[in-house]
Amino acid sequence: MRLLDSYLELGVVGMARAATAGWFGGHYGAALLAGYYMDREHDLPEHVKAGIERTCEAYRLQQPEWFLPLDPEEEADASLLDQVIAGLAQNVAKLRTSGHGLALGVLALKALRERPDLIRPSVVEGLVKLLKATTEDRPTRYFGIDNYFEVTEADIEGIPPYDTTLEMAKWTFAELHTVVPGRVIDGLRYHFAGEVVHSVTHAQALTDLERFGYKELASAGIRNHRVQMYLDRQMPDFVLKDEVGEPAFEQIFSSEFWAKTYSDPHALKLPYAALDLLKRLPVEERALAERNLCKLLTIMD
């Protein structure tokens, strides 16, 4: 057994416990889950496996208390999973926090479906708290938009309506034409490239929701995703001087990427989501989509 094999339980537990510090901390448990499922679902080269483990262990060292074993006396209760589903339903009601409630929550759902013995009161309580927190955001998240809560499908220009996960995947990769690092403008932080990352993780989560049979939730989420795609385009022209013109590598499994240890948990969450979504595309479209995705990986910390 190698470290990767332990990351399902550690990931769920870490995500649930992180909720006490706010929803962002849930990224670290989610990164362990992403690493676990990348290994499960793809034929990973050894250097990728080693890179996942090295980065995940660095995350565990940052907050070791989040990843301590569960109380062996706490009993599982499968009926509690409904509370997690309810938290996901809250997150598809409106677009909030770039779809983080879905990107984090669906990974947890995936793990709990596989390991019902982990559906315990303490775990579910933490996940529900995290999911509620992801429904709260600052209205000025996107450049030039005073209150993105008020943006609806009727406001969208340049992105045709789509209502299937396949169309969503195609549009998600099509939007990788412009990748610009985030920056502070007039005292506000805008996550330009980060928002594009989130469009990928959000889309993959909605695809999994559909796979799991939650088609109504997925359909509502797809509408939010299209709004997100429009909002992601909002940036001033002067930041384009920092645009990533060429990726440093063209494949997600590049040894150049996996040789590093990352502080940003999206360094695992993005490859996981992208590898899954790429399988939705026609074979002839995958190489270009993967190359453009690597623009985001190129600037990952």
PyMOL commands that set and color helices and strands:
alter all, ss='L'
color gray80, all
select helices_A, chain A and resi 3-21+23-41+46-62+64-67+78-93+97-114+116-118+121-133+148-150+153-155+165-177+192-211+215-232+237-242+255-258+266-278+283-298
alter helices_A, ss='H'
color red, helices_A
select strands_A, chain A and resi 183-185+188-190
alter strands_A, ss='S'
color yellow, strands_A
deselect
rebuild
show_as cartoon
